[in-house]
Amino acid sequence: MKFLRQVLESFRFAWQALRSNITRTTLSLLGVTVGIFAIVAVFTIVDSLERNIKESMSFIGDKVVYIQKWPWGFGNGEYAWWRYFQWPEPSYNEYKFLYDNLNSASAVAIIDFKGNTTVKNGSNSLNALIQGISYEYNEISDVPVVDGRYFSPVETEAGRQVAIIGADVAEALFPNQSPVGKEFKLAGNRFVVVGVQEKKGESLVEFGGNPDTKCFIPYGAFAKLFQSGRPSPDIVAKGYEADEGLLELEAEVTGLLRTKRGLKPRNESNFSINRPEAAAQAISGLFAVLTLAGWVIGSFSILVGGFGIANIMFVSVKERTNLIGIQKSLGAKNYFILFQFLFEAIMLSLVGGGVGILLVFLLSFMPFGSLKVVMLPENILLGLGVSSVIGVLSGIVPAMLAARLDPVIAIRAK
């Protein structure tokens, strides 16, 4: 109990010392403030960027593989485009073959895109991204329909001229009314709206296009309108949760498609099986570099701030040497003196770190276009933790010197 009282008394002494030298205290904590601001700001922006990009990637689905002509390249060695160029595009017949024979897939879909296509309703028009999909697409990627419904199996199999439109398309073509059941024109053909997607809003990066300006139509209808030339669809298969790493699915797709294309064992596969995890790993690697840069930038400022605090603590010890002698002559223990100066250094560093965190918090309210900056609790704890460590490292040596002073010599000091 006595020890606790002395610790609290040391804390009170440290607080009084900081309050009595406001100007010096303020100048001392600036270095720590700048350092913590740099680290927490970089971490917050990097986390916000990563979350925004990964949310934008959600359209490609979870636990899925894409069967495509071109492999996704993320800087891992040479990209042999001249070899991939000769490979055939996936076909609708191959999709049907995989759909009928895959046992390791919970869903299989075929998709294709056509960008910058005008959709019209009377005098209203908009350039939209048209996406042809098969029925099981909504089991692979989220299609949040808020008005109307999703396609029926009959509509997708027959390639009927129905559509699920994005929120911006709905607002442009059918202002102030529900589009469900109404017609619009696409490539000179009439399509009936059966559903409207939930509005997503702006995003920093849009993988696969902005859902708000997208038009989903059955793949059969898409093929009739836009695949008069060479089609280039993608086949997507979704694995089961028990298939860790999708190894079973990838192996079965490889075996079936090689059989379908008549490839002999000595022939290499002439198709690519792409996995979203590769894109996620590439993004994580990029943000790891940015995070390291934030540490390096912030560390220099914190180092300067730490030296500043240590310098002030040495000055404080010299100024209060006489007081230290009086306290020790009255029976103050060494740890009581040590805690006074150590707490003063920690409090100084924590105040500086707190100001830096506050600045980042205020920064999160500023508009950054489509990037929504959110300050996570772990970044706040990181800033306070780094501040505490800097305070301990900066104050431990001056505090130990103060605690070891001889009371007789200290009382005589001027």
N, C-alpha and C positions, 0 to 999 in steps of 0.2 A: 504493500500500500504506500509506504514511504517512497519507494522507487518510482511509482506511478506519479506521485505528487511532484517529485523532482523533475520528472520528464515533462510534465505539464508546465512547471515553472520555467524550464528551459525553453519550451515553446513560446511562453509569454515574453521572455526576454528577447528571443529572436524576432518576434513580431514588433516589439517596441523599437528594436534597433532599426528595422526596415522602415517603420513609420517616421522615425526621427531624421532619416536621410532620404526624403522622397526623390529629390533630383538625382542623387547618386544611384538609388535603387532603379529608377526609370532608365537611366543610361545603361546600367549593367544588364538589364533584362532584354535590351533590344536585340542583341546577337542571338539569344535563344529564341526570341519571338520570330525573327526572320527564318532561322533554321527550322523550327517546328512548323511554321507556315509553309515553307517550301516542301517539306516531307509530306505533311498531311494533305496539302493541296494537290501534289502530284498523285498521291495514293487515291484521293477522292476522285479526281478527274479520270485516272486510269480505270478505277473500278466502275465509274459511270459509263465510260466508253465501252468497256468490256461487256457490261450488262446490256447496254443498248445494242451492240453488235450481235450478241448471242440471242437476244430477243428477236432481232431481225432475221436471224438464221432459223428460228423456230419453224418456219414454213417448210423446211426440208425434212422435218419429221425426226422422231427419236427411234433409235435401233433400226435404222433402215440402210439399205445399200442401193446405189444408183447404177444401173447397167447402161453404159454409154459408150460411144465411140472414143471420145477423148478422155484421157486420165486427168485428174485434177493435179496440177503441178504447183508445189509450194516451195520451190527453190532447192529441192533435194536432188542435186545432180543435174545432168544435162536432160533437157526435155526434147525427146526424139520426135519432133512433130512430123518430119518427113516419113517416118514409119507409120505413125498413127493415121496420117492423111490417107493411106491406102486401105485402111480398115473399113468395112461396111458399117452403115448406120443400123441401129436396132430397128426391127420391123414389127408391125402389128401381129404377124403370124408368130414371131418369136415370143411376143408378149402372151399370146393365147397358149402357146406351148408351155411356157413357164407357169402360167395361171393354172393350167390343167394338171401339171406334174409336180410342182414344188410342194414338198411336205414340210419343209422347215420354215415356211413363210405363213404368217397369219393374214397377210393381205398382199396383193400384187396389183399394180396400177400402171397405166401408160399415160404419159403426159407430153404435150408439145405447146410451144408458145408462138405468138405472133404479136410483135410490138407495134406501137404507133399506128393503130387501126382506128378509124373514125366510126363511132356509133352515133346514131341519130334518132331523134323523135321529133318530127316536125321541124321547127326552126332551131331546136336545141341539139347540140352536138358536143362530143368530147373525144379526144384521142385516148384510147384505152389499150390495155394489154390483154389480149385474148388468150385464154389458156384452155386447151382441150384436155379433158380428163375422163378416165373410166370410172366405173361406179365406186370402187373401193378406195378411191383417192382420199376420201374423208377419214378413212381409218389410218392413213399414213401421215397426213398433214391436217392440221385443224382448219376447218371451214366453219367459222362461227356465224350461223344464219340467225339473224334477229327478227326478220320479217319474212314469212313464207316458209319454205322447206328446202331440203336437199333433193337432188335428183332421185328418181326412182330407177330400179334396175331396168325396167322396160324402156325408159327414156334414153338411158346410156347405150343399151344394146342396139336400139333401133336408130340411134343417132338423131333424135328429134331436135327440133329447133327451139330449145328452151335454154334459159340462162340464169345463172346466179350472179348478180352484179355487186360491185363494191359500193361503199357509201357515197363516194364522190360521183360515181356514175349515176347513182340514183338521184342525187341532188341536182345534177346537171340536166338529166333527161326528163325527170319527173319532179320538178320543184313543188314543194308544199303538198305532196300527195303520195300515197303508197303505190309503188311501182308493180306490186305483185298482181299478176293476171293481165298486165298491160304489155303492149308490143313496142318494139323498137327495131330499127334497121341496122343490120350488120352485113357489110359487103353486098348490099343490094337485096338481102334476104330478111324476112321478118322473123324475129325471135320473141318468144313470150317469156317474161320474167316470172320465175317461180320462187325466187328467194333473193334477199338482200343481206350482204355480210355486215357484221358489226364494224363500226368505224374504228380504225386503228389510230389515225392521226399521223403526224410527221415523225419520221425516224431518221437518225443520222445516216444509216446505211440500210438499203433495201435489197436483200438477197432475193432474187426471183421477182422483183417488182413490188410496187406498193399495192397491197390488197384493196385499198380504197379506190384505185383506178383500174381494177382488174375485172374481167368478165369471164366466168367459167361457163363453158359449154360442153356438151358430150363430145368425146373424142371422135366419134363417127361423123358428127356434123362439122367438126373442125377439119377433119381430113378431106371432106368434100369441098370445103371452101378454100383451104390454104395449102393443100399438099399436092397440087397438080404437078409440081416439079419434084425435086428429090426430097422426101420427108426426112426429118431428123428428130424423131421422138426419143424420150427417155423412158426406160422401164424401171420402176421402183418396187422394191420388195421390203416388207417389214418383217423382222424376225420376232421370235418369242422371247419373253423375259429370261427363260431358262438358258437360252443360247448365249452364254457369256462370250462377248467379243464378236458375236455373229459368225463364228467360225464354221458352224454347220451350214448356215444359210449360204455363206460365200462359197463353200466347197460344193454344195449341191447346185447352185446357180452355174458355177464354172463347168461342172460335169455335164449338166443338161444342155447348156448353150453350145458347148463344144460338140456334143452329139448332134444337135440341131444343125449346126453349120458344117458338119462332116469333117471336122478337124482330126487328123491322125495324131497318135501320141507324140510323134517327133515334131509336130507343128506347134508353134507358140500360139497362145490365145490371141485372137484378133478383136478383142473387146476389152473394155475397162470396167472394173467393179470399184466404184468410188464410195467412200464412206465419209459422212459428215465429221466424224471424229478427227480426220486429217485436217480439215479446215479449222476446227476448234483448237487443235494442238498448235497450228501455225499462228493463230491469233494469240493464244496464251504465251507463246514464245516471244512474240512482238511486245506484248505488254510486260513481260518479265524484264525486257531490256529497258523499257520506259520506267519501270519501278526502280531498277538499279540506278538509272540516271537521276531519279528523284532522291535516292539515298545519297548519291555522291554530291549533288548540289546542296542538299540540306546539311550534310555532314560538315562541309567547310564553314557554313554559317554557325552551326552549333559548336564547332571547335573554337571559333573566335569568341562566341558567347561564353563558352566554358572557361576560357582563359580570362575573359573579362570578369566573370564571377569570382574566380580564384584570386585575381588581383585585388578585387574589392574586399574579399575576406581577409587577405593578408593585411590590408590597410585597417580593417575593423579590429583585428587582433592587436595591432600596434596601438590604435587609439584607445582600446579598452584594457590595456595591460594592467594599469593601476587598479581598475575595477576587478579584474580577474584575481589579482593578489589579495584584495580585500575579501572577496568571496571565498577564496581558498583558506584564508586565515580564520574565517568564521566557520569553517568545517565543510565547505562545498567539496564534493568528490570530483575526481577527474572526469568521470562520465557526465557529470552535471555541466561542466564547462564545455566538454566536447559536444554534447547535444545542443548547447546554445548556438554554436557556430555552424554545426552541421545542419540543424533545422533552418538556420537563416539562409544557408546556401540552397537547400532544397526548396524552401518557400520562394526564394528569389527565382529559381529556375522554373518552378511550377507556375508562378504568376506569368513569367515570360511565355512559357508554353501555352498557358490558358489563353493569353491574348492572341497568340498565333492561331490556335484552334478556333477562337471566336471570329477571327478575320476570315478563315476558310468557311465557317458556317454562314457568315454574311455573304460571302462570295457565291454560295450555293443558291441564293435567291436571285442572282443576276441572270438575265436571259442569255442563253448560249445557242440560239437558234433551235434546232430540233434536238439538241443534246440536253437531257434532263440530269442535272448534277445533284446527287444525293449523298450526304455525308453519313457514312455508316458508323455505328457505335464502336466497332473494332478500330477504326481509324482514330477516333477520339481517345480510346484507351491506349493506342500506340503512342500518340502525341504526349499524353500524360506520363506514360511509362518512360519514354526517352527523356523527357524533362526531369523526371525523378533521378534517373541514372546520372545525367549530366550534373545535377545538383550534388549528388553524393560524391562523384569523382572530383568536382571542383572544390568542394568544401572539406573533404576528409583530411587533407594535409594541413591547412590552416587550423582546423579544429583540433587536430592532434598536437600541434605546436602549442596552442593555447592551453590545452589540458595538461601538458607537461611542464608548464612554467613553474619556476620556484616561487612560492608566495612572497618570500622576503625580498627577492630581487624585483618581482613584479610590482610590489607596493612602492618601492623606491623609484620606479620608472616614471618619467615625466612625458 
